[in-house]
């Protein structure tokens, strides 16, 4: 009988320790709900960059000079492009533009207009020949959006953002 009493006391003590451990886990009332911040996190990936409209292009030949040349180029036509958001990103186009500029190291805008006659300065180094294009590039980004709600639930989705880039491209030829 001594052995069975010892087993019973040991089992009872273990049950009490186990129950106390469980009680320590549920220190908050059952009605309490999680409280998280309402947060959007966005990750941008450029999926395309194409010329929307080229307003001026050409070649400046400075191969026969020992000094740099600065040439003012005028837009031959006007052009404009307005950015768009397709899908839910948790903000407007201005939010996307600011984040793309900060995270991607580019300088894009929600909308760009280039008037006919607007001038752009092209610098050609000595003994070089430079080809140039001036215009608007249409850049498209895929946005991975993670939204954490106040209830701590998380929703993941994708959207597409199209932005405008007033762009001058020069190449030594």
C-alpha positions in Angstrom: 0.0 0.0 0.0 2.9 2.2 0.6 3.9 2.1 -3.1 0.4 2.9 -4.4 0.1 5.8 -2.0 3.4 7.2 -3.3 2.2 6.9 -6.9 -1.1 8.6 -6.1 0.6 11.5 -4.4 3.2 11.9 -7.2 0.5 11.9 -9.8 -1.6 14.4 -7.9 1.4 16.7 -7.5 2.2 16.5 -11.2 -1.4 17.3 -12.1 -1.3 20.3 -9.8 1.9 21.6 -11.3 0.6 21.0 -14.9 -2.7 22.8 -14.1 -0.8 25.7 -12.5 1.4 26.0 -15.7 -1.7 26.1 -17.9 -3.3 28.8 -15.7 -0.2 30.9 -16.0 -0.5 30.8 -19.8 -4.0 32.3 -19.8 -3.3 35.4 -17.7 -5.5 37.7 -19.8 -9.2 37.4 -19.9 -10.8 35.3 -22.6 -12.6 38.3 -24.1 -9.4 40.2 -24.8 -8.6 40.5 -28.6 -5.2 41.1 -30.2 -4.5 44.7 -31.0 -2.1 45.4 -33.9 -1.4 48.5 -35.9 -3.2 48.8 -39.3 -0.1 48.6 -41.6 0.5 48.3 -45.3 3.9 47.0 -46.5 4.6 47.3 -50.3 7.4 45.8 -52.3 8.0 47.1 -55.8 9.4 45.2 -58.8 9.8 46.9 -62.2 8.3 44.7 -64.9 8.7 47.0 -67.9 10.2 50.3 -69.0 9.2 51.5 -72.5 9.2 54.8 -74.4 5.7 56.3 -74.2 6.7 59.1 -76.5 10.0 60.4 -77.9 9.8 64.2 -78.4 13.3 64.7 -79.8 16.1 62.5 -80.9 19.3 62.8 -82.9 23.1 62.7 -82.9 25.6 65.4 -82.1 29.0 64.9 -83.6 31.9 66.5 -81.6 34.7 64.2 -82.8 36.7 67.0 -84.5 36.8 69.3 -81.5 39.1 69.4 -78.4 36.4 71.1 -76.3 33.1 69.9 -74.9 29.9 71.2 -76.6 26.6 72.1 -74.9 23.7 72.0 -77.3 20.1 73.0 -76.5 17.6 70.6 -78.0 13.9 71.6 -78.4 11.0 69.1 -78.2 9.5 68.7 -81.7 6.1 67.5 -80.4 4.2 67.6 -77.1 3.5 64.6 -75.0 2.0 63.6 -71.7 1.4 60.6 -69.5 -0.7 60.1 -66.4 0.2 57.4 -63.9 -2.4 54.7 -62.8 -2.9 52.1 -60.1 -4.7 48.9 -60.8 -5.5 47.0 -57.6 -5.5 47.9 -54.0 -2.2 49.2 -52.6 -3.4 51.0 -49.5 -2.9 54.5 -50.9 -3.1 56.7 -54.0 -0.6 57.1 -56.9 1.3 59.8 -55.0 2.1 57.2 -52.3 3.4 54.8 -54.9 5.5 57.5 -56.6 7.2 58.5 -53.4 7.9 54.9 -52.4 9.2 54.0 -55.9 11.5 57.0 -55.9 12.8 56.2 -52.4 13.2 52.4 -52.8 14.1 52.0 -56.5 16.5 55.0 -57.0 14.7 56.5 -59.9 12.8 59.8 -60.4 9.3 59.1 -61.5 6.1 61.2 -61.3 2.4 60.6 -61.1 2.1 62.5 -64.4 4.4 64.2 -66.9 3.8 66.7 -69.7 6.4 68.0 -72.1 5.3 71.0 -74.2 6.4 71.4 -77.8 9.5 73.7 -77.8 10.7 72.8 -74.3 14.5 72.7 -74.3 16.9 70.2 -72.8 20.7 70.7 -72.6 22.9 67.9 -74.0 26.6 68.0 -73.2 29.0 66.2 -75.6 32.5 65.7 -74.4 35.5 66.5 -76.7 36.2 64.0 -79.4 32.9 62.1 -78.9 29.7 61.6 -80.9 26.5 61.2 -78.9 23.1 60.0 -79.8 20.2 61.2 -77.7 16.5 60.6 -77.1 14.3 62.9 -75.0 10.8 62.0 -74.0 8.6 60.2 -71.5 9.2 56.6 -70.4 6.3 54.5 -69.1 7.5 52.4 -66.2 5.3 49.6 -64.9 5.8 48.1 -61.4 4.3 45.0 -59.8 3.5 45.7 -56.2 3.3 43.0 -53.6 1.1 44.4 -50.8 0.9 43.0 -47.3 -1.9 44.5 -45.2 -1.9 43.8 -41.4 -5.3 44.7 -40.0 -6.0 45.8 -36.4 -7.2 42.3 -35.6 -3.6 41.1 -36.5 -5.0 39.2 -39.6 -2.7 39.6 -42.6 -3.9 39.9 -46.3 -1.5 39.6 -49.2 -2.3 40.8 -52.7 -0.7 42.1 -55.9 -1.3 45.3 -57.8 0.2 47.1 -60.8 1.4 50.7 -60.8 2.2 52.7 -64.0 4.2 55.9 -63.6 5.7 58.5 -65.9 9.4 59.3 -66.2 10.6 62.4 -68.0 13.7 60.9 -69.5 16.8 61.9 -71.5 18.9 59.0 -72.8 22.4 59.6 -74.2 24.8 57.1 -75.7 28.3 57.4 -77.1 28.2 56.2 -80.7 
